[in-house]
Amino acid sequence: MFTLRTLGGVALLMAGSSWLWITPTFATRGQDTSGILWSITMVLSLLTVLGFCVATWGLFARWNWWEYAALASAGLGLLTLLPYWFAAVGAGETIGTTAWNAFVHVLMVALVAVLLLIPPLERWVDQQVMS
């Protein structure tokens, strides 16, 4: 059955999986992705994906901590953009591509933060999820 909780879970999974875009696997073909910054980016990205998966599981299981997991994952994802930026630019990725990836992910983090940290919106989300 289609509910806002289901839509929220799908959105969390999609947000989490998008952090795979900034891994070395998605770098432009021919770029050197063997450096330590790329390795750090890969580990942090995978941890972010895992965190969003845990948050989604918590949402569907109606655990109270799912919001904290989503916020922590968003924060970790934001931190992940730092090594990504330096790794991508250092490897010769175009500034436009790097900036677009960073922009999309900062926007996602902002949306998660707005929905879960602004009290009226957080109450609305909580009513939709826990009902």
N, C-alpha and C positions, 0 to 999 in steps of 0.2 A: 504494500500500500504506500502511496506517495504522501509523505509528510514533510514538514519543514525540517524535522530532525534528520530524515533521510537525505534531504537536499544539503543540510549542513555537513553531514558525514561525507557525502560525495565531494563537497567543496573542500573539506579538510584533506581528504585523500589526494585530490587534484593539486591543492596547494603544496602538500608534502612532496608529491612526485615531481613537481616542477623544479625542485632543488637539484634534480639530476641534470638539468640543463647546464649547470655551471661546473660539472665534473669534466675531467680531461677527455672523456669519451665524446663529449659534444663540442669539443674545440674544433676550430676550422682545420680541415685536412691539411697536413703538412706542418702544423705548428708543433714545436718541441714541448711536450707535456711531461718531461721526465724529472723536473725539478722538485725540490722540497715544498715549494709553495703549492704546486699542483697536488702533491700528496696530502698536504694539510687540508686543502680544499676538498679533496675526495673524501677524506675521513669525516670532516665536519658536515659535508653535504649528506653523507649516508646516515650520520647520527640525526640530522635534521629530519630526513625522511622517516627514520624509525620513530622519532618523537611524534611526528604528525600521525603516524599509524597508531601509536599507543593512544594518542588523544582521541582519534576516531573510535577506537575500541572502547575507550572510556565513555565517550558520548553515547554510543549505541547500548552500552551496558548500564547507562544512567548513573555512572559513578560521579561523585561530586568533584573529583580532582581533574576531570578532563580539561577544564578551562585552564588550570595551571600548566598542564602538559602542553596545551596548544600555545600558551603564551611563552613557555620556556623554549619550545621548538622554534617559535617565531624569532625569539631573541637569539638563539643559537644560529639560526639561518642568517640573521642580520650580521652577526659576527663573522660568518662564513664568507660574506661578500668582500671582506678586507683582503684575505689571502687570494681570493679569486681575482680581484681587480689587479693586484700586482703580478700575479702569475700570468693572467691573460695578456695584459699590456706588455709584460716582459717577454712573452713568447711571440709577440708580433700580431696579436689579435687586433682588429680595428677598434678604435675608441667607440665608434657607433655601436658595434655589436656588444662590446663590453658594457657600455652605458645602458643600452636597452635591457640587457639581462639584469643588471643591477636595479634599474628603475622598476621593472616588473616585480622583482622580489621585494623591494622596499615598499611598493604599493600593497602587496599582499600582507606584509608584516603590519603595515599601518591599518589595513582593514581588520585584521584579526585583533589588533590592539584596540581599535575603536569599538568593535562589537563586544569585546570582553572586559574593557576597562571603564567605559563611560556608563555610570550606573543605570540610567533609563534603558539603554540598549542592552546592557548585561541582564537586567531583569527580564526584558522581552525574550532574549535568547534563552534564559533559564526557564521561563514559562513554556517556551516551545519545545525544549529538549526534555524537561522533566515531566511534562504532561502526558 
